[in-house]
């Protein structure tokens, strides 16, 4: 027996509100396109300073996304499946990191990793290593504000996935990493892809925390 098909018709008020929301998002982009200096785009793209800025943005955003994958997916796995106390606090920190004003996030990074920061101070005094106002600082700032998008997306998918295949794999002798790599990860691949895309887009567009922690 097949499931009944859902009707595609929507109530008129819902359709009208959806159309208004679409216009709300579309109009600013239309205005931006209308005001863009299209006649000088070629000169802007070929300008050495512009090319350097674009290259730096791409390199740092991709690096931040890669770092977020390495750190964020295990964190999401731990938040979704661990029973260790303190998970709610860690999740709250991820959420706060995502909603902090960008300049405040930059100040927080300076307080932690600056030359007089909690960790940055000893690094500078003992090893002469300074993080702020470097390319490494750009990657750290972008990862700090962008990684929560990956963590929360993947955690939600892990909580929603059917645990039956994982339990069966463990019953057959699969180790936790093998079960995650061969059973869990494929089942949440769309969420991982979406989280990675959101993380990269957020890292690419990050400015406030970067200019505060890493400079111009």
Backbone bond lengths (Angstrom), bond angles and torsions (degrees), N, CA, C in turn:
res aa  C-N    CA-C-N  psi(-1)  N-CA   C-N-CA  omega(-1)  CA-C   N-CA-C  phi
1 X - - - 1.469 - - 1.524 109.24 -
2 X 1.304 117.04 128.63 1.450 121.04 -178.95 1.510 110.40 -89.24
3 X 1.320 114.60 150.67 1.462 119.93 179.48 1.517 109.73 -71.55
4 X 1.322 117.74 145.05 1.462 120.27 179.02 1.521 111.01 -64.14
5 X 1.315 114.93 143.05 1.443 120.26 179.29 1.525 109.90 -76.65
6 X 1.328 114.64 141.65 1.448 119.16 178.88 1.525 109.45 -84.75
7 X 1.321 114.94 142.69 1.461 119.63 179.46 1.516 109.99 -71.80
8 X 1.341 116.63 138.68 1.445 120.92 178.79 1.517 113.46 -86.03
9 X 1.331 117.85 -4.38 1.458 120.99 -178.19 1.522 110.12 -76.95
10 X 1.315 116.11 135.03 1.452 122.27 179.85 1.522 109.40 -114.14
11 X 1.336 117.48 149.78 1.471 119.47 175.19 1.525 110.86 -58.61
12 X 1.309 116.02 145.26 1.469 120.84 -177.87 1.525 112.10 -58.38
13 X 1.340 120.79 -43.56 1.472 118.68 178.71 1.526 112.84 -60.39
14 X 1.350 116.38 -39.22 1.466 119.41 179.05 1.517 110.57 -64.74
15 X 1.342 116.79 -43.15 1.462 120.15 178.93 1.525 111.16 -63.16
16 X 1.337 116.64 -39.96 1.463 119.91 179.57 1.520 111.59 -65.44
17 X 1.324 116.43 -42.73 1.461 119.57 178.45 1.527 111.11 -66.50
18 X 1.332 116.88 -39.13 1.457 119.91 177.61 1.525 111.34 -63.16
19 X 1.334 116.30 -39.21 1.463 120.66 176.98 1.527 111.06 -64.54
20 X 1.335 115.69 -40.05 1.463 119.06 177.06 1.519 111.91 -64.35
21 X 1.338 116.66 -40.33 1.461 119.86 178.13 1.525 110.95 -64.88
22 X 1.335 116.53 -38.61 1.460 119.93 177.41 1.525 110.96 -62.29
23 X 1.333 116.34 -43.63 1.463 120.05 177.83 1.528 110.85 -64.61
24 X 1.338 116.51 -36.28 1.456 120.70 179.04 1.530 111.30 -59.30
25 X 1.338 117.09 -39.24 1.457 120.70 178.26 1.525 112.43 -80.84
26 X 1.334 116.79 -33.90 1.462 120.08 -172.77 1.516 113.20 -78.89
27 X 1.334 117.97 -36.09 1.458 120.50 -173.89 1.536 113.26 -61.52
28 X 1.334 120.39 -43.92 1.467 118.14 177.47 1.525 112.90 -60.32
29 X 1.344 117.16 -38.31 1.461 119.30 177.61 1.529 110.80 -66.47
30 X 1.332 116.42 -38.08 1.460 119.66 177.44 1.522 110.95 -63.42
31 X 1.329 116.28 -42.01 1.457 119.64 177.02 1.514 112.48 -63.65
32 X 1.348 115.87 -39.47 1.463 119.62 178.36 1.520 111.36 -63.85
33 X 1.321 116.45 -42.68 1.466 119.96 178.36 1.518 111.53 -65.90
34 X 1.331 116.27 -35.97 1.464 119.25 -178.95 1.522 112.01 -69.29
35 X 1.339 116.90 -32.04 1.463 120.52 -176.85 1.529 113.19 -94.10
36 X 1.310 117.80 -4.29 1.467 120.20 -178.15 1.534 110.71 -66.72
37 X 1.334 117.60 140.80 1.478 120.79 179.78 1.526 111.03 -79.87
38 X 1.330 116.67 75.89 1.463 120.54 -173.16 1.526 112.18 -63.20
39 X 1.332 118.50 -30.92 1.458 120.16 -177.03 1.531 112.65 -68.05
40 X 1.310 117.08 -25.29 1.464 120.10 -178.71 1.525 112.97 -106.59
41 X 1.338 116.88 13.32 1.471 119.41 -179.15 1.521 111.10 -61.04
42 X 1.329 116.94 -42.31 1.463 119.75 -179.57 1.509 112.35 -59.24
43 X 1.336 116.94 -44.68 1.462 120.30 179.61 1.524 111.33 -65.82
44 X 1.345 116.57 -37.77 1.466 119.71 179.77 1.527 111.66 -66.31
45 X 1.342 116.52 -42.00 1.464 120.36 -177.20 1.525 111.13 -68.58
46 X 1.320 117.27 -36.10 1.468 120.35 -177.76 1.525 112.65 -85.26
47 X 1.328 117.69 -7.12 1.463 119.68 178.87 1.529 109.90 -66.07
48 X 1.342 118.48 132.41 1.471 120.65 -177.89 1.523 113.54 -57.07
49 X 1.323 117.31 -38.54 1.465 119.48 -179.79 1.525 111.06 -65.26
50 X 1.325 116.64 -40.20 1.464 120.29 178.66 1.516 110.99 -65.26
51 X 1.318 116.63 -43.71 1.463 120.44 -179.86 1.521 110.81 -63.78
52 X 1.332 117.02 -39.04 1.463 119.77 177.12 1.521 111.18 -63.86
53 X 1.335 116.37 -42.45 1.462 119.96 179.79 1.530 111.16 -65.08
54 X 1.334 116.64 -42.38 1.463 119.96 179.01 1.527 111.17 -63.59
55 X 1.320 115.83 -43.54 1.461 119.24 179.93 1.526 111.06 -63.21
56 X 1.325 116.87 -43.83 1.464 120.41 178.72 1.522 110.83 -62.92
57 X 1.332 117.17 -41.37 1.462 120.45 179.72 1.520 111.48 -62.64
58 X 1.328 116.77 -43.55 1.464 120.24 -179.58 1.526 111.24 -67.21
59 X 1.325 116.74 -44.20 1.469 120.14 -178.32 1.520 110.84 -63.65
60 X 1.325 117.28 -46.89 1.461 119.87 -177.32 1.526 112.02 -70.15
61 X 1.338 117.96 -38.31 1.468 119.62 -179.48 1.520 111.05 -68.15
62 X 1.336 117.16 -39.99 1.468 119.74 177.38 1.526 109.95 -67.06
63 X 1.330 117.69 -40.55 1.468 120.94 178.38 1.525 110.58 -63.76
64 X 1.330 116.92 -42.38 1.460 120.21 178.62 1.524 111.15 -64.48
65 X 1.330 116.88 -38.18 1.468 120.22 178.24 1.525 110.68 -65.69
66 X 1.337 116.67 -42.33 1.462 119.82 178.21 1.523 110.93 -62.72
67 X 1.332 117.03 -42.25 1.469 120.00 177.65 1.523 111.07 -64.79
68 X 1.321 116.71 -37.94 1.470 120.23 178.01 1.522 111.24 -64.50
69 X 1.340 117.36 -37.13 1.468 120.09 177.54 1.523 110.50 -64.80
70 X 1.336 116.51 -44.82 1.469 121.10 -177.60 1.532 110.69 -63.57
71 X 1.312 116.87 -40.61 1.463 120.53 -177.05 1.528 113.15 -93.85
72 X 1.327 117.29 -35.08 1.457 120.37 -170.63 1.509 114.84 -76.77
73 X 1.335 117.86 -40.24 1.469 119.30 -178.63 1.531 111.30 -65.70
74 X 1.345 120.18 -45.41 1.473 118.14 173.86 1.526 112.69 -59.97
75 X 1.344 117.08 -37.77 1.462 119.00 178.81 1.520 110.75 -64.63
76 X 1.334 117.07 -42.50 1.459 120.07 178.01 1.525 111.04 -62.97
77 X 1.312 117.69 -40.92 1.471 122.75 177.45 1.520 109.69 -60.43
78 X 1.331 116.17 -45.36 1.467 120.70 -179.57 1.527 111.19 -64.83
79 X 1.334 116.94 -41.90 1.461 119.70 179.52 1.522 112.01 -65.40
80 X 1.317 117.17 -35.60 1.462 120.94 -175.72 1.518 113.00 -80.79
81 X 1.328 117.97 -32.60 1.467 119.48 -169.86 1.517 113.86 -116.87
82 X 1.320 119.25 -18.88 1.454 120.27 -177.94 1.519 110.51 -77.13
83 X 1.302 115.84 154.22 1.454 121.94 175.69 1.528 110.65 -115.00
84 X 1.320 117.27 18.22 1.453 122.04 -179.79 1.527 109.55 -73.71
85 X 1.332 118.51 135.96 1.473 119.46 177.61 1.534 110.88 -60.48
86 X 1.303 115.48 150.56 1.456 120.49 178.20 1.503 114.51 101.03
87 X 1.335 117.48 -1.87 1.468 119.43 -178.93 1.527 111.13 -65.00
88 X 1.306 117.43 -37.28 1.470 119.91 -179.96 1.521 111.17 -64.11
89 X 1.316 116.49 -37.31 1.467 119.87 178.82 1.521 110.64 -66.70
90 X 1.338 116.77 -41.87 1.466 120.43 178.61 1.521 110.37 -64.00
91 X 1.332 116.91 -42.73 1.459 120.33 178.25 1.526 110.80 -63.03
92 X 1.325 116.26 -38.27 1.461 119.58 177.53 1.523 111.25 -64.03
93 X 1.333 117.21 -39.26 1.460 119.62 177.38 1.519 111.26 -63.34
94 X 1.342 116.90 -38.98 1.464 119.85 176.65 1.524 110.74 -61.51
95 X 1.324 115.95 -43.02 1.455 119.81 -179.22 1.520 111.52 -66.06
96 X 1.333 116.62 -43.00 1.467 120.36 179.10 1.514 110.70 -62.91
97 X 1.333 116.57 -40.56 1.463 120.01 177.64 1.516 111.45 -59.29
98 X 1.316 117.29 -33.07 1.452 121.54 -177.46 1.521 112.49 -76.87
99 X 1.336 117.04 -31.39 1.466 120.29 -173.86 1.519 113.17 -104.52
100 X 1.327 118.50 -3.18 1.464 120.15 177.68 1.523 110.59 -60.91
101 X 1.331 118.48 142.73 1.461 119.12 169.40 1.529 109.73 -56.66
102 X 1.317 118.64 137.39 1.472 120.08 -173.75 1.526 114.01 -54.76
103 X 1.338 117.48 -40.27 1.463 119.33 -179.59 1.531 110.80 -65.44
104 X 1.326 116.58 -38.21 1.465 120.17 177.59 1.526 110.05 -64.29
105 X 1.333 117.11 -39.45 1.457 120.17 176.44 1.525 110.73 -61.04
106 X 1.337 117.06 -41.12 1.456 119.95 176.97 1.518 112.47 -63.72
107 X 1.322 116.96 -41.37 1.465 120.52 177.59 1.531 110.52 -63.58
108 X 1.340 116.92 -39.87 1.461 120.67 178.17 1.532 110.79 -62.49
109 X 1.316 116.56 -40.69 1.464 119.58 177.50 1.520 111.04 -65.08
110 X 1.335 117.13 -39.69 1.465 119.73 176.35 1.523 111.16 -63.20
111 X 1.340 117.49 -39.33 1.462 120.84 179.49 1.515 111.94 -65.67
112 X 1.338 116.67 -27.59 1.465 120.30 -179.21 1.521 112.65 -93.94
113 X 1.339 116.71 -41.40 1.459 120.58 -170.99 1.521 113.94 -117.20
114 X 1.334 118.15 1.05 1.459 120.71 177.31 1.522 111.99 -69.30
115 X 1.311 115.72 175.68 1.466 119.74 -177.27 1.520 112.82 -63.35
116 X 1.315 117.22 -22.11 1.463 121.63 175.99 1.522 111.05 -114.51
117 X 1.318 117.18 17.18 1.456 121.56 -177.58 1.513 113.05 -81.12
118 X 1.335 114.49 176.79 1.461 120.60 -177.83 1.517 112.33 -59.95
119 X 1.314 116.17 -43.29 1.468 120.75 179.59 1.524 110.97 -105.44
120 X 1.318 116.79 -38.07 1.452 119.81 -178.32 1.515 113.44 -64.63
121 X 1.342 117.19 -32.40 1.459 120.45 178.60 1.524 112.54 -60.44
122 X 1.347 118.96 -55.40 1.471 119.87 176.75 1.532 113.11 -60.02
123 X 1.332 117.74 -37.48 1.464 119.56 178.32 1.524 111.08 -61.09
124 X 1.332 116.54 -41.37 1.460 120.18 -179.51 1.526 111.63 -72.77
125 X 1.342 117.40 -40.35 1.458 120.76 -176.99 1.523 111.98 -72.54
126 X 1.313 117.61 -39.60 1.462 120.85 -174.76 1.523 113.19 -87.65
127 X 1.319 115.90 -38.07 1.468 118.70 -173.24 1.531 113.26 -118.21
128 X 1.329 117.84 -4.24 1.451 120.48 -178.06 1.514 113.76 68.10
129 X 1.337 116.21 22.76 1.468 121.49 -176.45 1.515 109.25 -101.57
130 X 1.315 116.42 124.62 1.456 122.08 -179.08 1.524 110.02 -119.74
131 X 1.326 116.37 128.94 1.461 121.34 -177.75 1.521 112.94 -91.12
132 X 1.352 119.99 -45.16 1.470 119.23 -174.52 1.522 113.00 -58.52
133 X 1.324 114.81 150.58 1.462 123.73 175.55 1.521 112.43 62.47
134 X 1.340 114.63 38.57 1.459 122.13 173.93 1.525 108.52 -132.80
135 X 1.330 115.43 171.44 1.463 119.25 176.63 1.521 110.70 -65.39
136 X 1.335 117.11 -33.99 1.461 120.36 176.11 1.527 110.23 -59.95
137 X 1.319 116.64 -38.56 1.463 120.43 178.60 1.525 111.34 -64.04
138 X 1.325 117.05 -35.68 1.460 120.57 177.05 1.528 109.85 -61.68
139 X 1.328 116.63 -47.03 1.462 121.10 -179.38 1.531 110.60 -62.63
140 X 1.333 116.52 -42.52 1.461 120.04 179.75 1.531 110.94 -63.58
141 X 1.320 116.47 -44.79 1.470 119.70 -179.73 1.524 110.97 -62.71
142 X 1.320 117.19 -43.74 1.463 119.98 179.85 1.520 111.11 -66.13
143 X 1.313 117.38 -38.82 1.465 120.00 178.63 1.525 110.86 -66.19
144 X 1.318 116.40 -39.66 1.463 121.08 -177.68 1.525 111.86 -60.89
145 X 1.330 117.14 -41.24 1.465 119.89 -176.88 1.520 112.97 -89.64
146 X 1.343 118.20 -18.24 1.466 120.67 -173.83 1.523 113.53 -102.32
147 X 1.323 118.19 -30.44 1.461 120.42 -174.54 1.534 113.70 -60.25
148 X 1.351 120.56 -33.18 1.472 118.98 178.33 1.519 113.90 -56.00
149 X 1.341 118.50 -30.88 1.461 120.04 178.19 1.532 110.46 -61.77
150 X 1.314 116.91 -39.87 1.466 120.67 178.63 1.527 110.78 -72.11
151 X 1.327 116.66 -44.38 1.466 120.27 -176.73 1.525 111.16 -61.34
152 X 1.323 117.05 -49.50 1.462 120.07 -176.04 1.525 111.81 -69.53
153 X 1.333 117.01 -35.70 1.465 119.72 178.50 1.523 111.27 -66.17
154 X 1.318 116.95 -46.92 1.465 120.88 -178.10 1.525 110.48 -69.87
155 X 1.326 117.58 -38.34 1.466 119.41 179.02 1.520 110.84 -62.00
156 X 1.334 117.08 -43.76 1.462 120.20 178.98 1.522 111.27 -61.13
157 X 1.334 116.89 -39.77 1.466 119.87 178.26 1.521 111.05 -66.98
158 X 1.323 117.50 -39.41 1.466 120.40 179.29 1.523 111.19 -64.87
159 X 1.322 117.26 -35.33 1.457 120.03 179.27 1.528 111.59 -71.44
160 X 1.318 116.52 -28.00 1.463 120.27 -177.06 1.524 113.73 -89.63
161 X 1.341 117.89 -15.64 1.455 120.26 -174.71 1.533 110.43 -71.93
162 X 1.324 116.12 148.78 1.465 121.97 179.07 1.527 109.20 -70.34
163 X 1.339 118.76 121.68 1.471 120.12 -178.33 1.517 113.89 -78.19
164 X 1.345 118.73 -5.42 1.459 120.88 -176.52 1.521 113.81 -57.86
165 X 1.348 120.29 -52.95 1.464 120.18 178.98 1.523 112.91 -59.85
166 X 1.339 118.14 -34.84 1.458 120.14 177.79 1.525 110.57 -66.25
167 X 1.341 116.79 -43.65 1.462 119.90 179.02 1.526 110.62 -62.57
168 X 1.339 116.26 -39.26 1.462 119.31 178.84 1.521 111.12 -64.59
169 X 1.333 116.79 -40.88 1.468 120.12 179.37 1.523 111.00 -65.37
170 X 1.326 117.13 -39.60 1.456 119.54 177.70 1.524 111.24 -67.64
171 X 1.329 116.67 -37.28 1.467 119.90 178.00 1.522 111.05 -62.27
172 X 1.323 116.93 -33.59 1.465 121.47 179.45 1.516 112.84 -82.12
173 X 1.333 117.22 4.54 1.459 120.12 174.78 1.507 115.69 101.55
174 X 1.322 118.30 7.97 1.456 120.65 179.86 1.514 111.65 -70.62
175 X 1.331 115.39 134.67 1.457 120.14 176.60 1.529 109.82 -76.10
176 X 1.353 117.71 159.61 1.475 119.80 -175.57 1.529 113.66 -54.74
177 X 1.345 118.23 -44.35 1.460 119.38 -178.86 1.525 111.53 -67.73
178 X 1.327 116.55 -37.97 1.466 120.25 177.67 1.532 110.33 -64.09
179 X 1.345 116.74 -42.69 1.456 120.49 -179.72 1.528 110.35 -63.71
180 X 1.335 116.26 -41.73 1.460 118.69 179.83 1.526 110.90 -66.40
181 X 1.321 116.65 -43.18 1.469 120.06 -174.64 1.515 111.84 -71.77
182 X 1.327 118.82 -37.80 1.451 121.51 -173.14 1.521 113.93 -99.56
183 X 1.331 117.88 -20.76 1.466 120.29 -175.93 1.532 111.22 -117.56
184 X 1.336 116.47 -54.10 1.457 119.64 -173.59 1.522 112.51 -71.52
185 X 1.328 116.21 -52.08 1.469 120.17 -175.87 1.533 112.86 -57.62
186 X 1.348 119.30 -45.33 1.472 117.35 177.62 1.516 113.75 -60.87
187 X 1.330 117.19 -31.84 1.465 119.25 -178.46 1.521 112.72 -74.60
188 X 1.334 118.01 -20.51 1.470 120.43 179.45 1.525 110.54 -113.63
189 X 1.344 117.23 20.16 1.470 119.89 -177.93 1.531 112.66 -56.24
190 X 1.347 119.99 -43.03 1.478 118.01 178.19 1.517 113.04 -58.70
191 X 1.332 117.15 -39.01 1.468 119.89 179.02 1.522 110.86 -67.21
192 X 1.325 117.37 -38.81 1.457 120.41 178.08 1.522 110.48 -63.43
193 X 1.335 116.12 -44.82 1.467 119.95 179.82 1.531 110.36 -62.76
194 X 1.324 116.74 -43.79 1.467 119.89 178.83 1.519 111.26 -63.62
195 X 1.330 116.42 -43.45 1.461 119.83 179.28 1.515 112.52 -63.52
196 X 1.335 116.74 -40.23 1.459 120.48 178.35 1.528 110.46 -64.89
197 X 1.336 116.64 -42.22 1.466 119.95 179.40 1.524 111.02 -63.31
198 X 1.333 117.44 -44.19 1.458 120.30 178.51 1.523 111.43 -63.92
199 X 1.332 116.35 -39.67 1.458 120.43 179.84 1.518 110.96 -64.18
200 X 1.332 116.81 -45.41 1.462 119.43 179.49 1.526 111.74 -64.08
201 X 1.324 117.10 -41.89 1.462 120.24 179.81 1.524 110.98 -64.22
202 X 1.336 116.53 -41.41 1.473 119.57 178.58 1.519 110.79 -66.78
203 X 1.328 117.45 -40.72 1.464 120.41 178.91 1.521 111.21 -65.40
204 X 1.320 116.99 -40.97 1.458 120.47 -179.62 1.522 111.61 -64.36
205 X 1.329 117.45 -35.38 1.454 120.95 -178.28 1.517 114.91 -91.12
206 X 1.320 117.58 0.01 1.461 120.38 -177.81 1.530 111.10 -68.34
207 X 1.339 116.49 134.88 1.460 121.06 178.62 1.525 112.78 -136.61
208 X 1.328 117.38 -47.46 1.462 120.08 -171.67 1.513 113.72 -61.50
209 X 1.349 117.30 -53.44 1.456 120.09 179.58 1.522 111.39 -65.41
210 X 1.339 115.81 -34.70 1.470 119.66 -178.86 1.527 110.66 -67.63
211 X 1.323 118.30 -46.53 1.451 120.25 -177.62 1.528 110.92 -67.55
212 X 1.338 117.47 -28.69 1.457 120.64 179.02 1.513 112.10 -77.51
213 X 1.317 116.96 -41.58 1.469 121.25 -175.21 1.523 113.25 -92.61
214 X 1.326 116.84 -32.84 1.464 120.44 -174.69 1.517 113.96 -112.17
215 X 1.325 118.07 -9.10 1.448 119.95 178.31 1.513 112.68 78.39
216 X 1.309 115.25 -170.65 1.457 121.53 -175.51 1.519 109.96 -82.07
